[in-house]
Amino acid sequence: MTKEEFLDEIKKELGFMPYEEVIKAEKYFESYFNGSEADEKVIERFGSPKYAAQNYYRTHVANSNANIKPPKKNGVGIWALIIILILLSPILIPLAIAVGFFAVAIIFGILCIFPFAFFSGVSMWLGGAGMILKSFFAHAGFANMVMQIGVGCIFFGLGLFIAWATVVVCIKLFPWIIRKIVALGSRLFNKKA
């Protein structure tokens, strides 16, 4: 932790006090950093910023006539939130289930499209190869053989391209999809209050 980070944390911890008192506390702590001792040693000596701020408040503010009291935490906020959630649960629970099913359907749909495209490409490729081979063994005339070879080459090339493109898209797209799903999950479940 740097000196600036330490002082910022101190100011946050003492933020309930009037601005003038916070500035006094900041000057008090800065005076220790201006000595010959390294910043890391000063921070280590104070301990955590929270502990240092509490200690400063006890020794410099609570004993003075400033009449500054830290804000009291009441449990009304959490109880109000619980009551609101209970009252909204007939709406929120089905909505959460619907969103969950929708997300699963989208992911399942994406996962099913790629195998279907790949196997379609492989089928076209095999069909084209079969058509080319068949043209040499079927005795239906020279024009028919040339036409079957041409159509077989088109199916062979198109099938090979679809199978190759599907593999390339999967290699590029699946890691991106996984990263986005993980990022969405971390944003939803790791919110800081």
C-alpha positions, 0 to 999 in steps of 0.5 A, a space after each residue: 500500500 502506498 502513502 496516498 492509498 493509506 491516506 485515502 483510506 484514512 479519509 474514507 474511514 473518518 468521512 463521518 466527521 466534519 471536513 475540517 476534522 478530516 483535514 486535521 487527521 490527514 495532516 496528522 498522518 502526513 506528518 509521520 510520512 515526512 520523516 526519515 522513516 520509509 513509508 512502508 515502515 510508517 504504514 506497518 507501524 500504524 497497522 490497517 487504515 481502519 485501525 489507525 482511523 479508529 485509534 485517531 478518533 479515540 485519542 484525538 476526537 472522542 476526548 475533545 469537546 468536538 461532540 462528533 459521534 460516528 454514525 450509528 448503524 441501524 438494521 432497518 435497511 436490511 429488514 426493509 429490503 427483506 420485506 420488499 423482496 418477500 412482497 415482490 417474490 410472486 413477480 421476481 421468482 417467475 421472472 428469474 425462472 423465465 430468464 434462466 430458461 431463456 439463457 439456457 435455450 439460447 446457449 443450447 441453440 448456439 451449441 446445437 447449430 455448430 454440430 448441425 452445420 459441421 455434420 451437414 458440411 461433412 455430409 455434403 463433402 462425402 456426397 460430393 466424393 460419392 458422386 465423383 466416384 459414382 460417375 466413373 462407374 455408372 455407364 450413363 454416357 460421357 455428358 452425364 459423367 462430366 455433369 456428375 463430376 462437376 456437381 460432385 466437385 461443387 458438393 465436395 468443395 462446398 461441404 469441405 468449406 462448410 465443415 472447415 468454416 464451422 470448426 474455425 468459427 467454433 475455435 474463435 467463437 466458443 472461448 469468446 462466448 465462455 468469457 462473456 458468460 463468465 463476465 456476466 456471471 461475475 457482474 451479477 454475483 460479485 457486486 460490491 455493496 
